[in-house]
Amino acid sequence: MQDAIKDKVAIVGMGCTRFGEHWQKSSEDLVIDAAYEAFEDAGIGPDRVEAAWLSTVYGLSAWTLANPLKLSNIPITRVENQCTSGMDALRNAVFAVACGMYDVVLVLGVEKLKDTGLAGLPQSEMFPNFHMIGSGFSAPGGFAFPAARYFAKYGADKTHLAKIAVKNHHNGTLSPKAHFQREVTLEQVLNAPIISWPLGLFDCCPTTDGASAAIITRRELAKEFRDDYILIGGISLSVDAGFTPLRPKFDYLHWPATEAAAKSVYRQVGISDPFHEIDLAEVHDCFTITELLNYEDLGLCPRGQAKDYIDSGTFALDGELPVCPSGGLKSFGHPVGATGLRMIYECYLQLRGQAGPRQVKGAEVALAHNIGGPPQISSVCIVHNRY
Amino acid sequence: MIGIAYYGAYVPIYRLSRSDIAAAWKTAPQAGEKAIANFDEDSITMAVAACQDSLVNGNREGIDSLYMASTTLPYVDKQAAAFLAEVLDVPRSAQTIDFGNSIRAGTTALINALASVKSGMSHRVLVTAADGRLGKPKSDFEQLMGYGAAAFEIADSDVIAEVVATATHHNEFLDTWRQVNDPFIKSGEDRFIVNEGYSRNVKQAVTDTLNSLGLSVADIYKLVLYTPDSRSHTGIARQLGFDLKTQLQDTLTDKVGNTGSASVPLMLVGALEDAKPGQLILVVSYGDGYDTLVLKTNENINEFKPRRGLKGHLESKMQLRSYMDYLAFHNIVPIEPMRRSPPISSLPARWRARRSLLSLYGCKCRNCSTIQFPIQRVCHVCRAKDDFDEVPLSDQKGKIFTFTKDNMAPSGDLPTVMTVLELDNGCRFFCQMTDRDPDTVELGMEVELTFRKFYDYAGYTNYYWKCRPVR
């Protein structure tokens, strides 16, 4: 039943806080701001919510959502699947709505990273049974591993990565809720301090606070809420086994989880030529090298040719297939549990013509792609306005 | 025949010129350089390295005792030798003993190993000595002290040097000491401790030993004589009639520094490396009295070569960037910590995983032959369940498959070079790289594995393996 959920669920309201360093807001404030924006957008009050799914990596249980919103006596599930949590929360909520169990469901992602006092993400228990093995592993370090191999195999270099940063910083200047809203030059990116070689400061997404929320319903009910809803064509999740640095024979030239997730969602929706059938993509650009690999893993360009597509500006806002028009994790920020739904939020704006100066003209089909782990988890969602 | 069957040495890769220390304090420099342990080394890790250096054939099967000597062990109420036995994968029935509290502990361990073998209680005793003592900043001791380790197997067969005689002598004398929580060496007035303590004792040691065996100075190929400084031993050897040029073993003071309980053992390794069959070596160590050993080499000495030995370790070196690094590496000055989550540890988890994390075993699938790490229950490749053979990895070399130089990973020496390795047996391995120049790290670089200190958690130290460029 690859098409069991195809076009059965609509998004009828969304909210998203400004992403950034919210010194004056608690995680509860962020939850309330995102949820009430979504309620208002959908034209409902919290009493209409029949069930909720919460995405948070560093929060705790369903009460992270229930307490601030005072949602009592409804089912709420907390989803944690590393940085893929947001899209996975949506995926589970979609199943519940598609099967007819609930009519109105709230999906919300939140993360308050700037209260930790740390540079970067808090330590995850990567290896609860083998603590020492993960010692020294950091997010930028884990994502930097493919760079040396990819560079050696396909002849790309730091300049190609830098061009991705320049593009996403530019898109961020057009994105009022983005964490960063300033242009950077190629020279700035290339000369920035090294975070985890070869990734420099501008190759890495920031540590961000934020929340995003969606109200979903059955397609048949969508018109009760708004005329310009969007439909979920398909959504997939792939988790592959084995920490990549220890996986036998792993080549570090691609992420199998993303390839599998893309394949699954394309089958659900019936996409055979993603480059031409998709109008925009919000991909998981936690690091510039990740975005480069995503192009190939998602089938947006042939293996080994990402550098040519980067050089020719194919994925720029005015290119053939805009990628990360929002500014991506790079500029919009990455409050980990909130990111998946934030990507959907950008697609929601784009497909309804509400994206302002970064509007992709005539966008009908959008792809959102969320990954987690080093990376080992990947989710891809196709949303559209063809109805 | 009872004696030394094999030996090994370890000297950390970093050297610091004494003139750099003197320049920082505007004091007079002592000659040469000293060996500095990296920030991730201590006496346990150095002892593991010396033992690995000696265990050329990797054979641990017959080792029935393991003795560890040091005055700088991380615990006062927890045995180091038992930990070492786990890391080195010595048979569980081996007797483990720590010898400490005296810079004579290295030779005391050797003499007791001989006694154990002689009594028939043991047949193969692995003896290691490792030390790195700190002198107070700006003191002569700061310039003098270095880091190093040596290892020997005392056995009742296949020896390369027979032990002809041993003697020991106690003498209550405060010359250098540390109280329980002292980080730095204390000492008495130098003329008193050298003349009345050191000189009187070691002279008697040499004279009594030669007399008791009916030997003359000329019979001795090398005198391995402890020295408390750069030169006191030369005066004594000259007075006793030894030829300083040919008979006096290099004390390593200007290359490694004084390595406490490992000083004399390291010098003995130096003597054995150059010895030919049929030569007599007189070993005299000092501290709270003295120990002496007389060894006679045989034909087997021509056959044995440690992996790197003392010479190899002396040749393989890197200059420490600055005196400040030495102060930071060994917590002599407090350093601003990085803003990172504190690392995690769990006593039960660490104990359960000891076979993978300490002894460094991976596993090989009996069905598809894939070697994987850590030890798995379900095969990564073919999903065969509970069908593996254990594979030792600590002696493996390998090549860098990919790497990053990470400034985010908390470390005592940034950048943290994180590597994904392909070991020579095909196993993928993921670890930090140490003893490296970050500018020279590249894909395909050849590496070997080395046991290192990681971090303290809840008052205990966590250790694990790293890689380093092949020394």
Interface residues (C-beta under 8 A of the other chain):
Chain A: T116 G117 L118 A119 G120 P122 Q123 E125 P128 N129 F130 H131 M132 I133 S135 G136 F137 S138 A139 P140 G141 A144 F145 P146 A147 A148 R149 A152 P193 I194 I195 S196 W197 P198 L199 A241 G242 F243 P245 L246 R247 P248 K249 F250 Y252
Chain B: M338 R339 R340 S341 P342 P343 I344 S345 S346 A349 R350 R352 A353 S356 L357 T370 I371 Q372 F373 P374 H380 V381 F401 T402 F403 T404 K405 D406 N407 M408 A409 P410 S411 P415 T416 M418 V420 G426 C427 R428 F429 F430 C431 Q432 L443 F454 Y455 N462 Y463 Y464
